[in-house]
Amino acid sequence: MEWERQRAYDFESGKEAGAEQKAVEAARSLYENGVSLEIIAKSLNMPVEKIKEIVKTPMPVV
């Protein structure tokens, strides 16, 4: 039973990480297409400061 709980936790953690990564990618794309930081922040429900961090941080090479 414990492994099922851990698996569910891992699954939820993975979903959250994936959702955050998708938001970061969306923020970068919107910014590169000329959308203002304020509109991006409002659209993604994130603080403007977080959007500024995202667009200033170079994308990791995969």
Secondary structure, 3 states (H helix, E strand, C coil): CHHHHHHHHHHHHHHHHHHHHHHHHHHHHHHHCCCCHHHHHHHHCCCHHHHHHHHHCCCCCC
